């Protein structure tokens, strides 16, 4: 009991320290927190208006606009909510209880009623993750999220074409996901982890595959059930590539092992603990390359 209370106090203190805002006291896996994003302004544009605003822009200009909207708070409630996931595992005869905090859904722009799921290049996704004290998931974390999800949607593939990297097809895919919500009767304002509808951009050693000479985006997902998903781990695209099927789900960097605080990247670099979050073993570089679009503007 004392150990549990100590863990609760630690979680509250450290979440405040990294600006992940608790909305209720910590009690169990259904605890809810929010990313440190400003509240959405009443003057913020809707998702459909954003499509019209960025249609035809270069990928650099489009993603600059995306970052501006997200960091100003133009994000629906389900993209900013974090839920805790608990994992128990024995490693080298040592029992570990891990608590990590995952976004309830993929990042989107707009309101709860009019939103656009926003695929991003991995460097831009990493830039936002860094700003929000977050990480991107590994394959193991993606599987954990699916196993703990309350709402499981079906993948909605769109036939391949040269349009699949455009904002218009991003909107088309968002609409197909919205139709699933509508048919299911699920209230988007309700709590619950949603999974199955996007391929995740994941952290992997395959980002920096030396045989490929240039950094890659690594994707994984589109689960249909507990069986292996449609998309196995794949790094066939260069890091600048993004299409409608990709999703950005943020994971708080802060986690807790046996009541003690730890960062996800420290777990992934640890030769013993990495097995908790990685089926690749140690991931020594658990991040994507920096995004030149934004780092140049900050200097």
N, C-alpha and C positions, 0 to 999 in steps of 0.2 A: 504493500500500500504506500509506504514512504517512497519507494523507488518510483512508483507510478506518479505520485504527486510531484516529485522532483522533476520527472520528465515533462509533465504538464507545464510547470513553471518555466522550465528551460525553453520549451517550444514557444510559449507566449513571448518571452523576452527576446529570443533570437529572431522570431518573425517580425517583431517591431523593429529590431535593429537593421534588418535588410529591407524594410519597407514593404513587407507582405502583410496586409492589414487583416487582423482577425476580426470576424463579424460575430463570433460567439465563442464561449470558452471551449477549450480542447476537451474532448471526451472520448471520441472513438473515430472509426474510419469515415463516418459521415460528416466530420467537421468541415466547415466551409470557410475559405479565406478568399481574398481578392488580390489580383496582381496590382502593383502600384502604378495604376493608370488613372489619370484624372477622370472625374465623373463626366459623362457625356453631356455636352452643351445642348441646350434646347435649339441652338442655331446650327448644330452640326448637320451636314448633308446626309441624306439617306444613301443606302447601298446602290440603288438604281441611279441616283444622281451622280454618284462617284464613277459608275461605269461610263456615263456620258462625258464626264469631265476628263477622264484619262484615255478614252478611246483614241487610238491612233498615235499615242505618244511612244517614244522609244522606251525600252525596258528600264533604262536608267532613270528617265523622267517619271515613268509610272511608279517605280519603286520609291523614288524620292517623295512622291505624293502620298504613297501608302504609309511610309514612315511618319510623315507629318500628321496624317489623320489618326494613326494609332497612338502616337505619343501625346496628341492633344486630347485623347479620350473618346474619339469617335468609334467606339467598340461596343457591340451588344453585350448584355450581361453574361450570357453563357460563355463568351470567349475570355472573360476576365475572372471567372470563378475558378477556384482551386479546391480540389478534394484530396483528402489524404488516402493513401493506399498503404496497407501494412503487409509486410513480408516476413515470414519466419523461416529460417534456414540454418542448417548446421554445416559449418565449414571447418575442416580439420579438428573435429571433435569439440568445436566451440559453437554455442547456440547464439544466433543473432536475430534480433527483432529490428527490422528496418521500417521506418515511416518516411515516405516521400510524398510530395504534394504535386498533383498533376492538374492541368487545365481540364475543365469539364468538356471542352470542345475545341475545335480548331479555330485559329484566329480569323476573325471576320471584321468587316467594316460596315458601319451603319447602326440601325436600331434593332431591337428585338423583332420587329415586324418586317422591316425592309433592310435586309443585310446581304452582303456578298462575302462568301468564303474567299479568302485571298491567298492563293498560291504565291510563293516568293522564291527567288533564288536563295540558295543556302547562305550566302554571305550576308544578305540583307536579313534573313531570319536570325542569323547569329548575332548581327548587330543589335537587333531588337532584344534578343535574349539577354545579351550583356547589359543593355540599358535597364532591363527589368529584373536583374539578378536571377536569371533563369538559365536553363540549359535546354537543348533539344534531346529527344529520347533516343535510347539505343533500341535495337530489336527486342531485347528482353523486356524493356520498359513498355514498348508498344504492345507486346503480348500480355503483359500484366494489366495494362489499361483495358484491353479488350476483355480479359477475364473478369475484371471488376466493374465493367460497364453495366449500367441499368438499361440503356437503350442501344440496341444493335441494329444498325441500318444495313441495307444491302448495297454493294458497289454498283455504281451507275456508269459503266463505260460508254464513251462516245467514240464512234468510229474515227480512226486516225486520219488526220489531214494537216495541212499547213496552217490551219486556223486554231489548232488545239493549244497554242501558246498565247492566244489573244484574250483580251479582257471580255470580249463578247461570249466566248466559249466558257470562260470562268463563270459568267452569269448564267449561261445555259445549264451548266452542271449544278450550280447552286439551286436553280429552280427545280431540277430533278430531285434534289435532296429535300427541298421544302415540300414537294408533293408527297414524299414518304411520311414526313411529319404530319401533314394534313390528313392522309389516309389512316394513320395510326391513332389520330386524335391526341397525340402527345402535346402537352403544353410546354412551349419553349421556355417559359419563365420558371418552370419547375426545376428542382435540383435533380442532378443525375449526370453521370458520365455517358457521353455519346461516342460510339465508335463504329468502325466498319465502312464509313462513307468516303474516306480519303486514304491515299498512300502517305505515310509519314516520311518527312525528311529526317533521317536518323544520323546519329553519331556512330562512327565506325572507323576501324583502321583502314577501310577501303577508300576513305576520302583521299588519303595521300599514298595511294598505291604506286610504288616506285616504278613498276613496269609500265605504267600509263603516262608517266612524265608530267602530267598536268592534273591538278586537283579535280575531283569529281563530286557530283551530288550523289548521295546514296539514299535510295528510297526502299520502302518496305511496307507491306500492308494490303489493304482491301480484304479483310477477313470475311469469310462466309459463315464460319463456325469456329469451333475450337481446333479444327484441322488447319494445316498450313494455309496461309492466305494466297490469293491469286498472284500477288507480286512478291516473289522472294527478294532477298537482299540483292540490289542491282546497282552497279556503279558505271553503267555504260554511257551516261551522259556527262558532258563537261559541266563544271560547277556553275556556269552561266545559264544552264538550261532550266526551264520551269514550264510545266503544262497544267491543265485544268485539274488533273487527278491528284496533284500534290497538296498536302496539308501541313500547316505549321502548328504544332501543339507544344506549348511551353511547359516545362517542368521546373519548379523552384529549385535553385541550386542547393538550398539548405535542406538537409535531411537529418534524421536522427537514428543512431544505432545504439540499442540498449540504453536509451535515454540520453546519450551524449550527442551533441551537435557535430555535423560533418558536412562537407560540401560534396556534391555528386562527382565533380571532377577528381577530388581526392580519392573517392571510392574507386573510380574507374582506373586510376593510376596505381592502385594498390595491388600487389601480386596475390594477396589473400582475399581481400574484400571485393575485388572486381567481379568475382563470380556471382555476386548478388545482383548485379545490374548488367552484366555483359556475358554473352556466350562466346565472345572472342577472346576472353581473358583480358589482360591489361590493355587499355586504350590510352597510350601515352600522350596523344594529342586529341583530347575530346572536344574538339571545336572545329569550325570551318574557318578558312582564311578570312582576314579582315576585309570589310567592304570598302573599297577605295572611294566609292561615290560619296560616302559620308565622312570618312576619316580625313579626306582632303579638305572638306568644308569646315572641319573642326579645328584645323591647325592655324 
